[in-house]
Amino acid sequence: MDLSLSTRTIGDRTVVEVGGEIDVYTAPKLREQLVELVNDGSYHLVVDMEGVDFLDSTGLGVLVGGLKRVRAHEGSLRLVCNQERILKMFRITGLTKVFPIHTSVEDAVQATD
């Protein structure tokens, strides 16, 4: 399975829509996208993971790296995920305390957390 990425802007947020599998093979593609967005001045990101079928530790590492990058610019990185098997990864690793996780893009964009 490959990884699909698309971006759009809603207000001052850049939404990165991710589909497919985020694993050791595809995670570098997501990393490049996040780095490019931050380098271009997008510091408030929403990563929409509703289309993600699989996430491994490499993918989690990319998301943490993205969070560190935006925080260096006083930014934010919010996740959109409502799939139990993906949410379980965040709970097991304790990353639910690190990432604001929302059930829809609209909620993530409007959130002030």
DRENGUPA-488828 format. One record per residue (C-alpha): x, y, z. Coordinates in pm, whole numbers, plus 32768, in hexadecimal, padded with zeros to 4 digits. Layout:
<lumros>
east:X&north:Y&up:Z;
...
</lumros>
This chain:
<lumros>
east:8000&north:8000&up:8000;
east:807C&north:8158&up:7FAA;
east:8053&north:82A2&up:805E;
east:7F7F&north:83BB&up:7FD0;
east:7FAA&north:8523&up:8040;
east:7EEB&north:865D&up:7FEB;
east:7EDF&north:87B1&up:808F;
east:7DE2&north:88C8&up:80A5;
east:7DC1&north:8A03&up:8171;
east:7C9C&north:8A51&up:8255;
east:7CC2&north:8BA5&up:82F9;
east:7E1C&north:8BB0&up:8396;
east:7E3A&north:8A34&up:83A2;
east:7EDB&north:8953&up:82A1;
east:7E2B&north:8803&up:828C;
east:7EFD&north:86DA&up:821D;
east:7E1B&north:85C0&up:81AE;
east:7ECB&north:8471&up:81CE;
east:7E56&north:8329&up:813C;
east:7EE2&north:81C9&up:8135;
east:7FF2&north:8141&up:8215;
east:80EF&north:8208&up:82DE;
east:820D&north:8116&up:8316;
east:8386&north:80FD&up:82F8;
east:836B&north:810E&up:817B;
east:8273&north:822C&up:8155;
east:82BB&north:8302&up:828A;
east:83D8&north:83C3&up:81E0;
east:82DB&north:8449&up:80E3;
east:8204&north:84D2&up:81FF;
east:833A&north:855E&up:82AD;
east:83A0&north:8617&up:816F;
east:8243&north:86AA&up:814E;
east:823E&north:8727&up:82B7;
east:839F&north:87B9&up:829D;
east:8345&north:8868&up:8158;
east:8208&north:88FF&up:81EC;
east:82C1&north:8985&up:831D;
east:83DC&north:8A0B&up:8243;
east:82D3&north:8AC0&up:8173;
east:8246&north:8B65&up:82AC;
east:8120&north:8A80&up:8300;
east:8137&north:8A60&up:847A;
east:7FD2&north:89F4&up:84CD;
east:7F9C&north:889A&up:843E;
east:7E7B&north:87A7&up:844B;
east:7ED5&north:8645&up:83E4;
east:7D99&north:8596&up:8370;
east:7DD3&north:8423&up:83A8;
east:7C73&north:83A8&up:835F;
east:7CF3&north:82F7&up:8226;
east:7E1A&north:824F&up:82D4;
east:7E04&north:80D3&up:82D9;
east:7F44&north:808C&up:839A;
east:8034&north:814D&up:8477;
east:8179&north:80CB&up:850A;
east:8280&north:815C&up:85F3;
east:8337&north:8202&up:84D1;
east:81F9&north:82BF&up:847C;
east:81CC&north:8326&up:85E8;
east:8332&north:83A8&up:85E4;
east:82EC&north:847B&up:84B0;
east:81BC&north:8517&up:8557;
east:8285&north:8564&up:8693;
east:8395&north:85FF&up:85BA;
east:8290&north:86D4&up:8509;
east:8209&north:8746&up:8659;
east:8366&north:87AF&up:86CA;
east:8397&north:8872&up:8586;
east:8255&north:893B&up:85A3;
east:8286&north:8978&up:8717;
east:83D9&north:8A15&up:86C8;
east:830B&north:8B20&up:8613;
east:81FC&north:8B3D&up:8720;
east:811F&north:8A65&up:8643;
east:803A&north:893C&up:8677;
east:7FFE&north:87E3&up:85E6;
east:7EA9&north:8745&up:861A;
east:7E40&north:85EC&up:85AB;
east:7CF3&north:8578&up:8521;
east:7CB4&north:8409&up:8564;
east:7B84&north:833D&up:85C2;
east:7C01&north:81DF&up:8573;
east:7C24&north:8111&up:86AE;
east:7D51&north:8047&up:863A;
east:7E16&north:8186&up:85ED;
east:7DA3&north:8236&up:872B;
east:7E19&north:8107&up:87F0;
east:7F7E&north:8148&up:8778;
east:7F6D&north:82A9&up:8804;
east:7EDF&north:822E&up:894F;
east:7FE0&north:8116&up:8979;
east:8102&north:8204&up:8937;
east:8076&north:831B&up:8A11;
east:8065&north:8407&up:88E8;
east:7EF9&north:845F&up:8931;
east:7F92&north:8547&up:8A36;
east:8072&north:85E7&up:892F;
east:7F8A&north:860F&up:8803;
east:7E32&north:86AD&up:87FF;
east:7D64&north:85A1&up:874B;
east:7C18&north:8604&up:86AE;
east:7B02&north:8540&up:8607;
east:7ADA&north:862A&up:84DC;
east:7BA1&north:872A&up:8417;
east:7A9E&north:8833&up:8473;
east:7AD3&north:87F3&up:85E7;
east:7C4E&north:8800&up:85BF;
east:7C44&north:8944&up:84F8;
east:7B5C&north:89F1&up:85F2;
east:7C0C&north:8971&up:872B;
east:7CCD&north:8A66&up:87FF;
east:7D8F&north:8967&up:88CE;
</lumros>
